[in-house]
């Protein structure tokens, strides 16, 4: 528990606080909703569970960018694209 709390204080909280400050500043200065894009890789299997997607888009409540992006990725027909797969984009952290 002590080590976990130490890592939260040293890494997790400062990172999320900095992201919140930047996003708030962008929104206040521009009047626009900022777009947060994060790239991440994952293995084709998690333990025994296959993950068949070539790409995935994780998102929460604002689909203004998501819908066109999913449509574009799927348009080629040869890429299996996950919509909030293999994780739920609404999960905090």
Buried (B, 14 or more C-beta within 10 A) or exposed (E): EEEEEEEEEEEEEEEEEEEEEEBEEBEEEEEEEEEEEEEEEEEEEEEEEEEEBEEBBBBEEEEEBBEEBBEEBBEEEEEEBBBBBBEEBEEEE
